[in-house]
Amino acid sequence: MILFCRVAWLACNLLSFLGIKLSMLGFLINLFCIDEEQVLTFLLLTSARDPGIIPRNNRPPEVEDGASSASEWTGGQTPKLPRTKDVIVNGISVKVKYCDTCMLYRPPRCSHCSICNNCVERFDHHCPWVGQCIGQVNIELKSVALLRKLRSQFLRMFQVASHLLTRFLPQIVVVAA
């Protein structure tokens, strides 16, 4: 696809350099090729960027409320930690959940991805197209890629509509007269 876009872009520039006037179609091909390359670039950047993975703990946090600490447990057993915990953030009480896999209390709006097996800040979804989670850090790049693709599709619809109108509108006018 990128090779086709490059060849079409070079052909349009060569024709305009030779003095051959390009129609709206040539302009749309140029714009479409640039959009497709940008979409692929933004998707590549999204897949290469860390989504906001929270590092795992090596051992579970210490038990609070006067209970025995985790180091006092023997036989590889871990203490039973509460599933939720109230934490004060900017004077507001917030409930945070405990993640058994990562052995930490997750911050608000953080979720555990079952595919990546990691806790991700502001987890949106696991994207199969880029092969990783979409979270706090890389959601902007994914959004830009989707908006570019949407613009490219609208340009393609405009291109098809203009072609159909120029092809069939004269025949409709002649038949009506």
C-alpha distance (Angstrom), angle and dihedral (degrees) to the residues before:
residue distance angle dihedral
M1 . . .
I2 3.80 . .
L3 3.80 90.9 .
F4 3.82 90.5 52.1
C5 3.81 90.6 49.2
R6 3.80 91.9 50.2
V7 3.81 92.8 48.2
A8 3.82 92.3 47.6
W9 3.80 91.0 47.4
L10 3.80 92.1 49.6
A11 3.82 91.5 46.7
C12 3.82 92.3 51.7
N13 3.81 91.6 48.2
L14 3.80 91.5 47.3
L15 3.80 91.8 50.7
S16 3.79 92.2 49.3
F17 3.83 90.2 47.2
L18 3.81 89.9 53.2
G19 3.79 89.7 53.8
I20 3.79 97.4 -106.5
K21 3.77 106.6 141.9
L22 3.79 114.0 -124.6
S23 3.75 121.8 -139.1
M24 3.77 126.7 -139.9
L25 3.80 86.6 -85.5
G26 3.80 91.8 64.5
F27 3.79 90.6 49.3
L28 3.81 90.7 50.4
I29 3.81 91.6 48.7
N30 3.80 89.5 53.4
L31 3.79 92.2 47.7
F32 3.81 92.8 44.2
C33 3.82 92.5 51.2
I34 3.79 92.5 49.2
D35 3.82 90.7 48.6
E36 3.81 93.6 49.5
E37 3.80 91.8 50.6
Q38 3.79 91.0 49.0
V39 3.82 91.8 49.3
L40 3.81 91.1 52.8
T41 3.81 91.1 45.6
F42 3.81 93.0 51.3
L43 3.82 91.6 46.9
L44 3.81 89.8 50.6
L45 3.81 90.8 49.8
T46 3.82 89.8 48.3
S47 3.79 92.0 53.3
A48 3.82 92.5 46.9
R49 3.80 95.7 50.1
D50 3.79 126.1 85.1
P51 3.83 109.1 -111.3
G52 3.80 93.5 -145.9
I53 3.79 102.9 -78.6
I54 3.79 113.3 -173.3
P55 3.82 111.2 -135.6
R56 3.80 115.7 -113.2
N57 3.78 124.6 -116.9
N58 3.80 119.2 -117.6
R59 3.79 90.8 -141.1
P60 3.79 133.9 15.7
P61 3.80 119.6 -89.7
E62 3.77 119.3 -94.4
V63 3.79 117.5 -85.9
E64 3.81 113.0 -108.6
D65 3.81 133.4 -155.3
G66 3.80 96.0 63.1
A67 3.82 95.0 -63.5
S68 3.77 120.8 138.7
S69 3.80 116.7 -78.6
A70 3.80 125.0 -108.9
S71 3.80 91.6 -109.1
E72 3.82 90.9 63.9
W73 3.80 93.1 62.3
T74 3.76 116.4 97.0
G75 3.77 136.1 -162.7
G76 3.81 95.2 43.1
Q77 3.80 92.5 -68.9
T78 3.75 118.5 142.2
P79 3.77 124.0 -146.5
K80 3.78 118.3 -101.2
L81 3.78 104.3 -105.6
P82 3.80 122.3 -162.4
R83 3.83 113.0 -98.2
T84 3.81 92.3 -131.7
K85 3.77 133.7 27.5
D86 3.81 131.7 -168.4
V87 3.81 113.9 -125.0
I88 3.82 126.7 -178.4
V89 3.84 111.7 -127.0
N90 3.84 116.6 178.6
G91 3.79 90.2 -21.2
I92 3.83 93.4 -51.5
S93 3.79 123.3 110.5
V94 3.82 110.1 -124.2
K95 3.81 126.6 -174.5
V96 3.79 114.4 -133.6
K97 3.81 124.6 -168.6
Y98 3.77 127.9 -134.3
C99 3.82 118.9 -122.5
D100 3.81 112.5 -148.5
T101 3.81 94.1 -162.7
C102 3.81 97.5 50.1
M103 3.84 93.3 32.4
L104 3.80 95.2 -134.6
Y105 3.76 142.1 102.2
R106 3.79 105.3 -103.8
P107 3.81 119.7 -129.4
P108 3.82 117.7 -118.6
R109 3.85 114.7 -72.0
C110 3.79 90.5 18.1
S111 3.80 119.7 127.0
H112 3.77 137.3 -177.8
C113 3.82 115.3 -115.1
S114 3.78 111.0 -140.6
I115 3.82 92.4 -157.3
C116 3.83 99.0 49.1
N117 3.82 92.3 29.9
N118 3.82 91.4 -137.5
C119 3.79 136.2 113.8
V120 3.82 109.6 -115.2
E121 3.81 126.8 -163.8
R122 3.81 112.7 -119.1
F123 3.79 89.8 -1.6
D124 3.81 111.6 -157.7
H125 3.81 104.4 171.2
H126 3.77 143.7 -49.9
C127 3.79 106.3 -98.0
P128 3.80 115.7 -147.2
W129 3.83 91.4 -164.4
V130 3.80 94.9 62.9
G131 3.80 94.9 26.4
Q132 3.78 98.3 -126.5
C133 3.77 144.9 71.6
I134 3.77 122.7 -73.4
G135 3.78 108.2 -135.9
Q136 3.79 144.4 143.7
V137 3.80 97.1 -52.4
N138 3.81 104.1 43.3
I139 3.81 103.5 30.8
E140 3.82 92.2 95.7
L141 3.80 92.5 57.8
K142 3.81 91.8 47.9
S143 3.82 90.7 48.9
V144 3.80 92.1 50.9
A145 3.81 90.4 49.5
L146 3.82 90.9 51.2
L147 3.82 92.7 47.6
R148 3.80 90.9 49.6
K149 3.80 90.5 50.0
L150 3.80 90.2 49.2
R151 3.81 90.6 51.3
S152 3.79 89.9 48.1
Q153 3.82 90.7 52.6
F154 3.82 91.4 50.2
L155 3.81 89.4 50.9
R156 3.79 89.7 50.2
M157 3.84 90.9 50.6
F158 3.82 89.8 49.3
Q159 3.80 90.2 49.4
V160 3.82 92.5 51.6
A161 3.81 92.7 44.8
S162 3.81 92.8 50.2
H163 3.81 90.7 48.4
L164 3.80 92.2 49.8
L165 3.81 92.2 47.1
T166 3.80 93.8 50.4
R167 3.79 91.6 45.2
F168 3.81 102.0 44.5
L169 3.83 105.5 21.5
P170 3.85 95.0 76.9
Q171 3.81 90.0 51.3
I172 3.81 91.9 50.8
V173 3.84 91.7 49.3
V174 3.82 91.8 49.6
V175 3.80 93.2 48.8
A176 3.82 91.9 47.7
A177 3.79 93.3 51.7
